[in-house]
Amino acid sequence: MKMSKNRVSRRDFLRLSAITALSSIGVNALAACTPAPAQSPSAEMAGEEPAQVRHPITYWDWWGPTGSAANKALFDRLPVALEERNPELELNYQNVPFGEYFRKFLAAHAADDVPDVMHSSVYWARDFFDKGALLDLTPFIEVTPDLAPDKFLTGALLQATKGPAQYGVLGEGPDSNQIFYNVDLFEDAGITTDPEEIAQWNWADFTEAAKELTRRDGDDIVQSGFLVGTPTAQTLSVWASCHDAGFYSKNDAGIENGIGFNEKNAAVNGLHWFLDMLHMDRVSQPIAPERQDWAQFQQGKTAMAQSGPWQYGRLRADVPELNWFTMLWPSAPVEGGKQGTALWNNMLVVPTKSKNKDAGWSFLEFWCGLDWMLERFKIGDWLAPRKDFYDTPEYQTKFQQLPVLTMVPQATSVGTPLVYIQQSALDAAIRPVLEAAILQAEEPETAIDRLVQECNDIMAKAGYE
């Protein structure tokens, strides 16, 4: 057979491998451009096929097989499922603890010793991209219709893009901050449990319901209507969302240029709301380090507490007798107020210094595709950020068992992305200011003015002006 001397371009390779990554189509196309490996005489005489060359793919993740039976099952299944989909790839999985991930990856980037593909928290991805450590995946996505932006839930990709660049493909989530409520306690107090009616509440309606749900023994609150917690950066995103604003402000090009969470006085209004519920309406036990909010909800000692979808399966398993549902945060009492939440999705990314970017993309395509999302769902009830996931029989069956699952795509459609640019620096600045305000050591207006200035300074130093 005459051997072609033409080399396959990177873009042509991507077009060949868009749907099946390094599938047999891509392998055959490459084989046409390179000499075939010589067979041993014995192999030729026996008519044996040469052994298939497998390419190692290094993958970083802070998730791992420890911690739960579901996690172990997931990581036991992962290399097998990958080989079934892409027999050319051999998984080299490396676990990096969450608390060490940011520092270790930047050190690996400096040393030119990075993985081919990796799981990235929303907390780090933009900062990695700003440092030039992650690829803009747009050229890969353009030739991979299955991972096009319109395949994912509305609003889910906001934290994986910067202007026209997309540096991450969603591989986990969506997660959001929701309010869990005890349906039996609501019914005992004569409060509606209809999700459509609850969706019309504003902050004042919520407070009135919390007051009706609070039970006291003298001056002691023995059943909180709602457990008010110390606000965090995530809470600022919630308050902004309820005012139809974002955590970050943006310029005309859609690039973040500062802090937007106090548009319409969102943070000031939110602080006053929390302080009123704590001290004037007294719907919550006092904030204290020893207060165990989630345990109190599980025990029926509070009618409402905040958490997120990661608790759905755990709550059903740990307290099967508890009758509960969730709501999004009610709208702020301002013009344009709406239901809101803080929203986030983790993602898969490809380092710029990956030694095998095409194989890294192939793994990313496998992980973020519908088939693996459904396997994850079967193993551990993990939801998915893909639109088509919610149309599958597997999801519909689970939805019949657990109707609260409908709150996940609803939250994604209305939520504000939580802090994800300069997360560590912003969180360090935000935490002490909000603690001072909720402890009444500083007036909300003064505290938030100071906070906005400090956060804008941090953003400016990072190049966002």
Stockholm file with secondary structure:
# STOCKHOLM 1.0

chainA/1-465         MKMSKNRVSRRDFLRLSAITALSSIGVNALAACTPAPAQSPSAEMAGEEPAQVRHPITYWDWWGPTGSAANKALFDRLPVALEERNPELELNYQNVPFGEYFRKFLAAHAADDVPDVMHSSVYWARDFFDKGALLDLTPFIEVTPDLAPDKFLTGALLQATKGPAQYGVLGEGPDSNQIFYNVDLFEDAGITTDPEEIAQWNWADFTEAAKELTRRDGDDIVQSGFLVGTPTAQTLSVWASCHDAGFYSKNDAGIENGIGFNEKNAAVNGLHWFLDMLHMDRVSQPIAPERQDWAQFQQGKTAMAQSGPWQYGRLRADVPELNWFTMLWPSAPVEGGKQGTALWNNMLVVPTKSKNKDAGWSFLEFWCGLDWMLERFKIGDWLAPRKDFYDTPEYQTKFQQLPVLTMVPQATSVGTPLVYIQQSALDAAIRPVLEAAILQAEEPETAIDRLVQECNDIMAKAGYE
#=GR chainA/1-465 SS CCCCCCCCCHHHHHHHHTTTSSSHHHHHHHHTTSCCCCCCHHHHHHTCCCCCCCEEEEEEESCCSSSSHHHHHHHHHHHHHHHHHCTTEEEEEEECCHHHHHHHHHHHHHTTCCCSEEEECHHHHHHHHHTTCBCCCHHHHHTCGGGSGGGBCTTTTGGGEETTEECCEEEEEEEECEEEEEHHHHHHTTCCCCHHHHTTCBHHHHHHHHHHHCEEETTEEEEBSSCCCCCCHHHHHHHHHHTTCCSEEECTTSCEEEECTTGGGHHHHHHHHHHIIIIISCCSCCCCTTCCHHHHHHTTSBSEEEECGGGHHHHHHHCTTCCEEEECBCBCSSTTCCCBCEEEEEEEECBTTCSCHHHHHHHHHHHTSHHHHHHHHHHHCCCCSBTGGGGSHHHHHHHHHCGGGGHHHHHHHHCEECSCSSHHHHHHHHHHHHHHHHTTSSCHHHHHHHHHHHHHHHHHHTTCC
#=GC SS_cons         CCCCCCCCCHHHHHHHHTTTSSSHHHHHHHHTTSCCCCCCHHHHHHTCCCCCCCEEEEEEESCCSSSSHHHHHHHHHHHHHHHHHCTTEEEEEEECCHHHHHHHHHHHHHTTCCCSEEEECHHHHHHHHHTTCBCCCHHHHHTCGGGSGGGBCTTTTGGGEETTEECCEEEEEEEECEEEEEHHHHHHTTCCCCHHHHTTCBHHHHHHHHHHHCEEETTEEEEBSSCCCCCCHHHHHHHHHHTTCCSEEECTTSCEEEECTTGGGHHHHHHHHHHIIIIISCCSCCCCTTCCHHHHHHTTSBSEEEECGGGHHHHHHHCTTCCEEEECBCBCSSTTCCCBCEEEEEEEECBTTCSCHHHHHHHHHHHTSHHHHHHHHHHHCCCCSBTGGGGSHHHHHHHHHCGGGGHHHHHHHHCEECSCSSHHHHHHHHHHHHHHHHTTSSCHHHHHHHHHHHHHHHHHHTTCC
//
